[in-house]
């Protein structure tokens, strides 16, 4: 008997704070789901969709996107600078 499973992950990135920031500049987060099968073979999860609930801004250098060919989701770039 063959069994198949369908897994769905939900990631909520609401706020980004970094207190040990060594460099100021543009920061992005990448999210990728990887399963290591027997024998060391890797299987990648395919991102399906995302919802951007942040406020519209004119300072978007790189928008949020799904990279189909590399199987990951990338958040929009956030400008981090010293205060």
HELIX and SHEET records of a PDB file:
HELIX    1   1 UNK A   38  UNK A   40  5                                   3    
HELIX    2   2 UNK A   68  UNK A   70  5                                   3    
SHEET    1   A 2 UNK A  25  UNK A  27  0                                        
SHEET    2   A 2 UNK A  78  UNK A  80 -1                                        
SHEET    1   B 3 UNK A  30  UNK A  31  0                                        
SHEET    2   B 3 UNK A  72  UNK A  74 -1                                        
SHEET    3   B 3 UNK A  65  UNK A  67 -1                                        
SHEET    1   C 2 UNK A  34  UNK A  36  0                                        
SHEET    2   C 2 UNK A  42  UNK A  44 -1                                        
END                                                                             
